[in-house]
């Protein structure tokens, strides 16, 4: 949170970490963001967090921070304290609180509209006001726009417009989007500035996929990935496509791992095997044994650990 912002679909700005989502620092509105005296990236509560970590070497919110999976990252990497910042590492936005799937470890589909206040889709006016606020207050660089949330970004009525509006303001920013892929692929995403498309497909077979991705359609998700790779080639665009595969006890056999590798290799996408600590987690692997298994099964694959999740360990391979 010292160098990043997280904005949810209804304008809530929580602390940017796993348990910190329960701590809402502010509720953003168009009126607030267009106030010439309001600087969202140098918000008083964010300055309080920076001061606590970098000057006073303490947790700003002891109860929440003590349970945060990323607490060691901040403690172990001290940096020179800057009261005001003009460079943002990650702008994390949640375009939609809604989802078309009902995965067991996520927000229950039937309870979504009772657990959070509306709006459930990020309003374009709020999004434009947020970008204008950052520009007006001297944010010169945003290194990554991360489009992901508790809902699926493609539930938003115009995700490509969200990308395009941002890309016009910050053309050098890398734009990442994560989706479950249970949609019809729209190539407008690729011509709107998207750099990295991540598809959450946990399994290489329909019967294992549907155990966690409830109400999802394996074939539809794979068709989305296939259509995306076809569009990338046809349009001549350098969009990185990643298949994110969480290993559970029902999809971690050698045979299914190899099957996923062959599918990814045929399509020309990056395959990222992830370990999780949630229910149903793979009991075969830890990071070392997974690395060894990948080297055993896929000796020609290049292991490139480029990305990390707060609650998962990931080994991308191509």
C-alpha positions in Angstrom: 0.0 0.0 0.0 3.0 2.3 0.4 3.5 2.4 -3.4 0.2 1.0 -4.7 -3.6 1.6 -4.7 -6.5 -0.9 -4.7 -9.9 0.4 -5.7 -12.9 -1.9 -5.6 -16.0 -1.7 -7.9 -18.0 0.3 -5.5 -15.2 2.9 -4.9 -13.9 1.4 -1.7 -10.2 1.8 -1.2 -9.0 -1.0 1.1 -5.5 -1.7 2.2 -3.6 -3.5 -0.5 -3.0 -7.0 0.9 -4.9 -10.2 1.6 -6.5 -9.6 5.1 -6.3 -5.8 4.6 -9.2 -5.8 2.3 -11.4 -5.6 5.4 -9.8 -2.3 6.3 -11.4 0.3 4.0 -9.2 3.4 4.0 -11.7 5.6 2.1 -14.8 5.4 -0.1 -14.0 7.2 -3.4 -16.6 9.2 -5.2 -16.5 11.4 -8.3 -17.0 14.5 -6.2 -14.1 13.6 -3.9 -11.8 12.8 -6.8 -12.5 16.0 -8.6 -11.9 18.1 -5.5 -8.7 20.1 -6.3 -7.6 19.6 -2.7 -7.9 15.8 -2.7 -4.8 13.7 -3.6 -5.8 10.1 -3.7 -2.3 8.6 -4.0 -0.9 10.8 -1.2 -4.0 10.3 1.0 -3.5 11.0 4.7 -4.1 7.3 5.6 -1.6 6.1 3.0 0.9 8.6 4.3 0.3 7.2 7.7 1.1 3.7 6.4 4.3 5.0 4.7 5.4 6.7 7.9 4.8 3.6 10.1 6.7 1.3 7.8 9.6 3.4 6.6 10.2 5.9 9.5 8.9 4.3 12.7 9.5 0.7 11.6 6.2 -0.5 13.0 2.9 -2.0 11.7 0.4 0.7 11.1 -2.6 -1.6 12.0 -1.1 -4.2 14.3 -4.0 -6.7 14.4 -4.4 -6.8 10.6 -0.8 -6.4 9.7 0.2 -9.3 12.0 -2.0 -11.6 9.9 -0.9 -10.3 6.5 0.9 -12.6 4.1 2.9 -9.8 2.7 4.1 -8.3 6.0 7.6 -9.7 5.6 8.0 -8.0 2.2 7.7 -4.5 3.7 9.8 -5.3 6.8 12.6 -6.9 5.0 12.9 -4.3 2.3 13.4 -0.9 3.9 13.6 2.0 1.5 14.3 5.7 1.8 11.2 7.4 3.2 9.4 9.7 0.8 6.4 11.5 2.2 4.9 12.2 -1.2 5.2 9.8 -4.2 5.0 10.4 -7.9 5.6 6.8 -9.0 3.1 4.0 -8.4 4.1 0.4 -8.5 0.6 -1.1 -9.0 -2.9 0.3 -9.5 -5.2 -2.6 -8.7 -8.8 -2.2 -9.8 -11.8 -4.4 -9.4 -14.1 -3.7 -12.4 -16.9 -5.9 -11.1 -17.9 -7.4 -7.8 -20.0 -10.0 -9.7 -19.0 -13.3 -11.1 -20.5 -16.0 -13.3 -18.9 -18.9 -11.3 -19.4 -20.1 -7.8 -15.9 -21.3 -6.6 -16.0 -22.7 -3.1 -13.2 -20.5 -1.6 -14.5 -17.3 -3.1 -17.5 -15.1 -2.3 -20.7 -17.2 -2.5 -22.5 -16.2 -5.7 -25.9 -16.1 -4.0 -24.7 -13.7 -1.3 -22.7 -11.2 -3.4 -25.3 -8.5 -3.5 -26.0 -8.8 0.2 -22.4 -8.7 1.3 -21.3 -5.5 -0.4 -23.0 -2.1 -1.1 -23.6 -1.2 -4.7 -22.6 -0.3 -7.3 -21.4 -3.7 -8.3 -19.7 -2.5 -11.5 -17.0 0.2 -11.6 -18.6 3.3 -13.0 -16.8 4.9 -15.9 -17.2 8.3 -14.4 -15.4 7.2 -11.2 -12.7 5.5 -13.3 -12.1 8.6 -15.4 -12.1 10.8 -12.3 -9.5 8.5 -10.6 -7.2 8.7 -13.6 -7.6 12.5 -13.8 -6.8 12.8 -10.0 -3.6 10.9 -10.4 -2.5 13.0 -13.4 -3.4 16.3 -11.7 -1.5 15.4 -8.6 1.7 14.5 -10.3 1.7 10.7 -10.6 4.2 10.5 -13.5 4.5 6.8 -13.8 2.3 3.7 -13.0 4.3 0.6 -13.6 1.4 -1.9 -13.6 -2.4 -1.7 -13.9 -3.7 -4.9 -12.4 -7.3 -5.6 -13.4 -8.7 -8.3 -11.0 -11.0 -8.6 -8.1 -13.4 -10.6 -6.1 -15.6 -10.7 -9.2 -14.5 -11.4 -12.8 -13.4 -8.3 -14.7 -15.2 -9.5 -17.8 -18.6 -9.2 -16.0 -18.1 -5.5 -16.5 -20.1 -4.2 -19.4 -17.1 -2.5 -21.1 -13.7 -3.8 -19.9 -12.0 -2.8 -23.1 -13.0 0.8 -22.5 -11.5 0.7 -19.0 -8.2 -0.4 -20.6 -8.4 2.1 -23.4 -9.2 5.1 -21.1 -6.2 4.3 -18.9 -3.9 3.5 -21.8 -4.5 6.9 -23.3 -3.5 8.6 -20.0 -0.5 6.3 -19.2 0.6 4.6 -22.4 3.8 3.1 -20.9 2.0 1.2 -18.2 1.8 -2.6 -18.4 -1.9 -3.6 -18.2 -2.7 -7.1 -16.8 -6.1 -8.7 -16.6 -7.1 -11.9 -14.9 -10.3 -13.8 -15.9 -11.9 -17.3 -15.6 -12.4 -17.2 -19.4 -16.0 -18.3 -19.3 -17.0 -15.7 -21.8 -16.9 -15.1 -25.6 -13.5 -13.6 -26.4 -13.6 -10.0 -27.6 -10.5 -8.8 -29.5 -11.3 -5.2 -28.4 -9.3 -6.1 -25.3 -6.2 -6.6 -27.3 -6.4 -3.4 -29.3 -7.2 -1.3 -26.1 -3.7 -1.6 -24.6 -3.8 -4.9 -22.7 -0.4 -6.4 -22.3 -1.0 -9.5 -20.2 -4.0 -11.8 -20.2 -4.1 -14.3 -17.4 -6.7 -17.2 -17.6 -7.6 -19.1 -14.4 -8.2 -22.7 -15.6 -7.5 -25.3 -12.9 -7.2 -28.5 -14.7 -6.6 -30.0 -18.1 -9.8 -32.1 -18.1 -13.4 -31.1 -17.7 -14.1 -33.5 -14.8 -11.2 -32.1 -12.6 -11.8 -28.5 -13.7 -15.4 -28.4 -12.6 -14.6 -29.5 -9.0 -13.3 -26.0 -8.1 -14.6 -23.8 -10.9 -18.2 -24.6 -10.2 -20.7 -23.5 -12.8 -17.8 -23.1 -15.2 -17.4 -24.7 -18.6 -14.0 -26.1 -19.3 -14.5 -26.2 -23.0 -15.7 -22.6 -23.1 -12.6 -21.4 -21.1 -10.3 -23.4 -23.4 -12.1 -21.9 -26.5 -11.6 -18.4 -25.0 -7.8 -19.1 -24.7 -7.6 -20.6 -28.2 -9.5 -17.6 -29.7 -7.2 -15.2 -27.8 -4.1 -16.8 -29.2 -5.6 -16.7 -32.7 -6.5 -13.0 -32.4 -3.0 -12.2 -31.0 -1.4 -13.8 -34.1 -3.8 -12.4 -36.6 -3.5 -8.8 -35.2 0.2 -9.1 -34.8 0.2 -7.9 -31.2 2.7 -8.7 -28.5 0.1 -9.7 -25.8 1.4 -12.2 -23.2 -1.2 -15.0 -22.6 -0.8 -17.0 -19.4 -2.7 -20.1 -18.2 -2.8 -20.1 -14.4 -3.3 -23.6 -13.1 -3.8 -24.0 -9.3 -2.8 -27.5 -8.3 -5.4 -29.3 -6.2 -5.4 -32.9 -5.0 -7.8 -33.8 -7.9 -5.8 -32.3 -10.8 -2.1 -32.8 -9.8 -1.3 -36.2 -11.4 1.7 -36.5 -13.7 -0.6 -37.3 -16.6 -2.8 -34.2 -16.2 0.2 -31.9 -15.7 1.7 -33.3 -18.9 -1.6 -32.9 -20.7 -1.8 -29.2 -19.7 1.8 -28.7 -20.8 1.1 -30.1 -24.3 -2.1 -28.0 -24.7 -0.2 -24.9 -23.6 2.7 -25.7 -25.9 0.4 -26.2 -28.9 -1.4 -22.9 -28.3 1.8 -21.0 -27.5 0.8 -19.7 -24.0 2.7 -19.6 -20.8 1.6 -22.3 -18.2 1.9 -21.3 -14.6 1.4 -24.1 -12.0 0.4 -22.6 -8.6 0.4 -24.0 -5.1 -2.3 -22.8 -2.7 -3.0 -23.2 1.0 -6.8 -23.4 0.6 -9.0 -26.5 1.1 -8.3 -29.2 -1.4 -4.7 -28.1 -1.9 -2.3 -30.5 -3.6 -0.6 -32.7 -1.0 1.9 -34.1 -3.5 3.9 -30.9 -3.9 5.7 -28.1 -2.1 7.8 -25.6 -4.1 10.9 -27.8 -4.3 9.1 -31.0 -5.3 7.0 -29.2 -7.8 10.1 -27.7 -9.4 11.7 -31.1 -9.5 8.6 -32.7 -11.1 8.5 -30.0 -13.8 12.1 -30.6 -14.6 11.4 -34.4 -14.7 8.3 -34.3 -16.9 9.3 -31.3 -19.0 13.1 -31.2 -19.3 13.0 -28.8 -22.2 10.7 -26.3 -20.6 12.3 -23.0 -19.5 11.4 -22.2 -15.9 10.8 -18.5 -15.5 9.4 -17.4 -12.1 8.2 -14.0 -13.2 5.1 -13.5 -11.0 4.1 -14.0 -7.4 0.7 -14.1 -5.6 0.2 -13.3 -2.0 -1.4 -16.6 -1.1 0.1 -18.8 -3.9 3.5 -19.8 -5.1 3.9 -19.9 -8.8 6.2 -21.6 -11.3 5.6 -20.3 -14.8 7.0 -22.5 -17.6 6.9 -22.2 -21.4 
